[in-house]
Amino acid sequence: MKFDTQGSEESEFKEAKKTSDECRSLQMSYRFQLQLQSILLTTFRSPYFPFSSFSLLNSTRESFCCGKDLEMKDVKLASELLVRDPLLLDNKIAAIRSAGPHKLQVIADFDATLTKFWINGTRGQSSHGLLKQGNPEYDEKRQQLFEHYHPLEFSPTIGLEEKTKLMEEWWGKTHGLLVEGGLTFESIRQSVADANIAFREGVGELFEYLEERDIPVLIFSAGLADIIEEVLRQKLHRSFKNVKIVSNRMVFDNDGHLVSFKGKVIHSLNKNEHALDMAAPLHEQLGDTDDQTADNASVKKRTNVLLLGDHLGDLGMSDGLNYETRISVGFLNHNIENSLSIYQEAFDVVLVNDAPMWGVIKLVSQMCSTES
């Protein structure tokens, strides 16, 4: 999560949008067709994924007969899973299922993981990029901070210790501008209402499935918890007692004006399980008095993890947890040809082309299955 405005976000993802447009309008390279075909033909041999294997492989074989004339949209991978090591995944599913749902928790990134990367052909906004402060002067100041610090965040010549200090400085200054510029809760509500942001299909069903089984969901974000909660409220139209937002929490006065932030700053380099104690649960903000997920110690005793993310750095979200078994799911939303092999090495499961959540729901159902 970055402190960008809508304008900077569009600039940041310009190259990604260009790549996606080319994928839709140009032919896939023959080399990539063969590479992807090889991956697909060795995927879903696991008995846990019979729902995808037959339709996927049949459509793939039929599509590849077209050779160089094949276009990206013809591959029809939008809802398909790619499994790097089916046997390893089988073993992990079996271990989690044997331990039971009471040992499982889900850790998820928010932007471009729970939310869509593309919406009606345009890049979806992030939970921070959608924020309109209602004060052009302060929007411009936040933009200037983004342009200064964002390159430093990814600089290969800056050490981790120094970079961590820079990120704390960036987040602190940005939070200060939000307070000084008179951000109101109403402006957050209106920003979300006007935003180009949407959840992946199946996210609500996934949360409901996990809630029914008392499996906690920790949404990790270096952005703003209040915005994420408002997105959940407006887009899913309900709260979930098992969902906790591990992010930066705002404090508003009685008139709805931002006055401060709670706890320590959560930034891009400390967004992991150690940040759990900094966050308040979603149901607390919504006025739900049933405090079933507020016991952080109990959450940390759940040593089996399903991790969902769209960047390699999201794998660090479980670093503070002494987990026994972790299944990682990576959402590869764009630039597939250049990134697929890297994602397959890093994640147990990769979902491509801005896929919906149905595959994840199937995966969770196998983890929670009582059948031997």
C-alpha positions in Angstrom: 0.0 0.0 0.0 1.5 3.3 -1.0 0.6 6.9 -0.2 -0.4 7.8 -3.7 -3.3 9.9 -5.0 -5.5 8.9 -7.8 -3.3 10.7 -10.3 -0.1 9.1 -9.1 -1.8 5.7 -9.0 -2.7 5.9 -12.6 0.9 6.9 -13.4 2.3 4.1 -11.3 0.3 1.5 -13.1 0.6 3.0 -16.6 2.9 0.3 -17.7 0.8 -2.5 -16.2 -2.3 -1.1 -18.1 -0.2 -0.9 -21.3 0.8 -4.5 -20.9 -2.8 -5.6 -20.3 -4.0 -3.8 -23.3 -1.4 -5.4 -25.4 -2.3 -8.8 -24.1 -5.9 -8.2 -25.2 -5.1 -6.9 -28.6 -1.9 -8.8 -29.7 -1.2 -12.4 -30.2 0.5 -14.4 -27.5 4.1 -15.4 -28.2 4.4 -19.0 -29.4 7.1 -19.6 -26.7 4.8 -18.6 -23.9 2.0 -20.7 -25.3 4.2 -23.8 -25.1 5.4 -22.8 -21.6 1.9 -22.3 -20.3 0.7 -25.5 -21.9 3.4 -27.4 -20.2 2.5 -25.9 -16.8 -1.2 -26.6 -17.3 -0.7 -30.2 -18.4 1.2 -30.9 -15.1 -1.3 -29.0 -13.0 -4.4 -30.3 -11.1 -3.2 -33.9 -10.9 -4.0 -33.6 -7.3 -7.4 -35.2 -6.3 -8.2 -32.0 -4.4 -8.8 -30.1 -7.7 -11.0 -32.2 -9.9 -13.3 -29.2 -10.4 -10.8 -27.5 -12.7 -8.7 -30.1 -14.3 -11.0 -31.5 -16.9 -12.5 -28.3 -18.3 -9.2 -26.5 -18.1 -7.1 -29.1 -19.9 -9.7 -29.7 -22.6 -10.1 -26.0 -23.4 -6.3 -25.6 -23.3 -5.7 -28.4 -25.8 -8.3 -27.1 -28.1 -7.0 -23.5 -27.9 -3.4 -24.4 -28.5 -4.1 -26.1 -31.9 -4.4 -22.5 -33.2 -0.7 -21.9 -32.7 0.5 -18.3 -33.2 -3.1 -17.1 -33.9 -4.0 -17.7 -30.3 -4.9 -14.6 -28.3 -4.6 -14.2 -24.5 -8.4 -14.1 -24.1 -8.7 -17.5 -25.8 -6.8 -19.3 -23.1 -9.6 -18.8 -20.6 -7.5 -18.9 -17.5 -9.5 -16.3 -15.6 -10.7 -18.6 -12.8 -8.0 -21.3 -13.0 -5.3 -22.4 -10.5 -1.7 -23.3 -11.3 -0.1 -25.6 -8.8 3.7 -25.7 -8.7 4.1 -29.0 -6.7 0.8 -31.0 -6.5 2.3 -33.6 -4.2 3.5 -30.9 -1.7 0.1 -29.2 -1.9 -1.6 -32.5 -1.2 0.6 -33.1 1.9 -0.1 -29.6 3.2 -3.9 -29.9 2.7 -3.8 -33.2 4.5 -1.8 -31.8 7.4 -4.2 -28.8 7.8 -7.3 -31.0 7.5 -5.9 -33.4 10.2 -5.2 -30.5 12.6 -8.8 -29.2 12.2 -10.3 -25.8 11.5 -9.6 -24.6 15.1 -5.9 -24.5 14.1 -6.4 -22.6 10.8 -6.3 -18.9 10.1 -6.4 -16.9 6.9 -4.0 -13.9 6.3 -4.8 -11.8 3.3 -3.5 -8.7 1.6 -6.2 -6.3 0.6 -5.5 -4.3 -2.6 -5.4 -6.4 -5.8 -5.8 -9.6 -3.6 -9.2 -9.3 -2.2 -10.1 -6.5 -4.6 -10.0 -6.7 -8.4 -7.0 -5.5 -10.3 -9.0 -4.5 -13.4 -12.6 -3.1 -13.4 -14.3 -2.7 -16.7 -11.0 -2.4 -18.6 -9.5 0.2 -16.2 -7.1 -0.2 -13.3 -9.0 -0.5 -10.1 -8.1 2.0 -7.3 -6.3 1.0 -4.1 -7.8 1.7 -0.7 -5.5 4.6 -0.2 -5.4 5.9 -3.8 -9.2 6.4 -3.7 -9.0 8.9 -0.9 -10.0 12.4 -1.8 -9.1 14.6 1.2 -11.4 17.4 0.0 -8.5 19.8 0.1 -6.5 20.2 -3.2 -3.5 21.8 -1.4 -3.0 18.8 0.9 -3.7 16.3 -1.9 -0.8 17.9 -3.8 1.4 17.7 -0.7 0.7 14.0 -0.3 1.5 13.6 -4.0 4.9 15.2 -3.5 5.7 12.9 -0.6 4.8 9.9 -2.8 7.1 11.1 -5.6 10.0 11.6 -3.1 9.7 8.4 -1.0 8.3 5.8 -3.4 11.6 5.4 -5.4 13.4 5.1 -2.1 11.1 2.3 -1.0 12.4 0.1 -3.9 15.9 1.4 -4.1 18.4 -1.5 -4.2 21.2 0.7 -2.7 19.4 1.6 0.6 19.8 -0.9 3.5 16.8 -2.3 5.3 17.5 -0.3 8.5 17.7 3.0 6.7 14.8 2.2 4.5 12.6 1.3 7.5 13.3 4.7 9.0 12.4 6.4 5.6 9.1 4.5 5.5 8.3 5.5 9.1 9.1 9.1 8.1 6.9 8.9 5.0 3.9 7.4 6.7 4.2 9.8 9.6 4.3 12.9 7.4 1.4 11.6 5.4 -0.7 10.9 8.5 0.2 14.4 9.7 -1.1 15.9 6.4 -4.4 14.0 6.7 -4.9 15.5 10.2 -3.7 19.0 9.3 -5.8 19.1 6.1 -9.0 18.4 7.9 -9.9 14.9 6.7 -13.4 13.9 7.8 -15.1 10.5 8.1 -17.7 11.8 5.6 -15.0 12.4 3.0 -13.9 8.8 3.5 -17.5 7.6 3.0 -17.9 9.7 -0.1 -14.5 8.7 -1.5 -15.4 5.0 -1.3 -18.8 5.7 -2.8 -17.2 7.4 -5.8 -14.2 5.0 -6.1 -13.4 2.5 -8.9 -12.9 -0.4 -6.5 -14.6 -3.8 -6.2 -14.1 -7.1 -4.6 -13.3 -10.2 -6.5 -16.2 -12.4 -7.2 -16.6 -14.9 -4.3 -14.9 -12.8 -1.6 -18.2 -12.5 0.4 -18.8 -16.2 0.1 -15.3 -17.0 1.3 -15.7 -14.8 4.3 -19.1 -16.4 5.1 -17.7 -19.9 4.8 -14.8 -19.1 7.1 -17.1 -17.3 9.6 -19.4 -20.3 9.8 -16.4 -22.4 10.9 -14.9 -19.7 13.3 -11.8 -19.3 11.2 -10.3 -15.8 11.6 -9.4 -13.7 8.6 -6.6 -11.1 9.2 -6.5 -8.5 6.5 -3.0 -6.9 6.5 -2.5 -3.5 5.0 -0.1 -0.6 5.3 -2.9 1.7 4.4 -5.9 2.9 6.5 -8.2 0.5 8.3 -11.1 3.0 8.3 -11.1 3.1 4.5 -10.9 -0.7 4.2 -13.8 -1.1 6.6 -15.8 1.4 4.6 -15.1 -0.5 1.4 -16.3 -3.7 3.2 -19.4 -1.9 4.5 -20.3 -0.4 1.1 -19.4 -3.2 -1.2 -20.2 -6.3 0.8 -23.0 -4.7 2.8 -22.3 -6.5 6.0 -19.7 -7.1 8.7 -18.0 -10.4 9.6 -17.2 -11.3 13.3 -14.1 -13.3 12.2 -12.5 -10.5 10.2 -9.8 -8.3 11.7 -8.1 -5.3 9.9 -4.4 -5.1 10.7 -3.7 -1.6 9.5 -3.5 2.0 10.6 -6.5 3.2 12.6 -7.8 6.7 12.7 -9.3 8.6 15.6 -12.2 11.1 14.9 -13.7 13.7 17.2 -17.4 14.0 17.8 -17.8 16.1 14.7 -16.2 13.4 12.5 -12.9 15.2 12.0 -9.6 13.2 12.1 -7.6 14.2 15.1 -4.9 11.4 15.4 -4.0 7.8 14.7 -4.0 4.8 17.1 -0.9 2.9 18.1 2.3 2.5 16.1 2.6 3.2 12.4 2.1 0.1 10.2 4.1 0.7 7.0 5.2 -1.5 4.0 8.2 -3.0 5.9 6.5 -4.1 9.1 3.2 -5.4 7.7 3.4 -8.8 9.3 2.0 -10.8 12.2 3.9 -8.5 14.6 1.5 -5.8 13.7 -1.5 -7.7 15.0 -1.5 -6.1 18.4 -1.7 -2.6 16.8 -5.0 -3.3 15.1 -8.6 -3.2 16.3 -11.1 -5.8 15.0 -13.6 -4.8 12.4 -16.6 -5.7 14.5 -15.4 -3.3 17.3 -15.5 -0.4 14.8 -19.0 -1.4 13.7 -20.4 -1.6 17.2 -20.6 -5.4 17.5 -20.2 -6.3 21.1 -19.6 -10.0 20.4 -15.8 -10.0 20.9 -15.0 -13.5 19.6 -12.0 -12.6 17.6 -10.4 -10.0 19.9 -8.1 -12.5 21.7 -4.8 -12.0 19.8 -3.2 -14.8 21.8 -5.8 -17.2 20.6 -5.2 -16.2 17.0 -1.5 -16.7 17.4 -2.2 -20.3 18.6 -3.6 -21.0 15.2 -0.4 -22.3 13.6 -1.8 -23.4 10.2 -2.0 -20.5 7.7 -3.7 -19.9 4.3 -1.9 -16.8 3.0 -3.3 -14.7 0.1 -1.3 -12.0 -1.7 -0.5 -10.4 -5.0 3.2 -9.5 -4.4 6.2 -11.6 -3.4 6.6 -9.3 -0.4 3.2 -10.4 0.9 4.7 -13.8 1.8 6.3 -11.9 4.8 2.9 -11.3 6.3 3.2 -14.5 8.3 6.8 -13.9 9.4 5.9 -13.1 13.0 3.9 -16.3 13.3 5.6 -19.6 14.3 3.4 -21.6 11.9 3.5 -25.3 11.3 1.9 -25.5 7.8 1.4 -22.6 5.4 -0.3 -22.7 2.0 0.4 -19.6 0.0 -1.8 -18.4 -2.9 -0.5 -15.7 -5.2 -2.7 -13.6 -7.5 -0.8 -12.8 -10.7 -2.9 -10.1 -12.2 -0.8 -8.8 -15.0 2.6 -9.2 -16.8 2.0 -13.0 -16.7 4.6 -14.0 -19.2 7.4 -12.3 -17.4 6.3 -13.1 -13.8 4.7 -16.6 -14.0 7.8 -18.6 -13.3 8.8 -16.4 -10.3 5.4 -16.6 -8.8 5.3 -20.4 -9.2 8.5 -20.7 -7.4 7.3 -18.5 -4.5 3.7 -19.5 -4.0 2.1 -23.0 -3.6 -0.8 -21.9 -5.8 -1.0 -19.1 -8.4 -4.2 -17.7 -9.8 -3.8 -15.8 -13.0 -5.6 -13.0 -15.0 -7.4 -11.3 -12.1 -9.1 -14.5 -11.1 -12.2 -14.7 -8.8 -12.1 -16.5 -5.4 -13.9 -19.7 -6.3 -10.7 -21.7 -6.4 -9.7 -20.4 -3.0 -13.1 -21.4 -1.6 -12.6 -24.9 -3.0 -9.1 -25.0 -1.5 -10.5 -24.0 1.9 -13.3 -26.6 1.7 -10.7 -29.3 1.2 -8.7 -28.1 4.2 -11.9 -28.2 6.3 -13.3 -31.5 4.9 -14.1 -34.2 7.3 -13.8 -36.9 4.7 -10.7 -39.1 4.8 
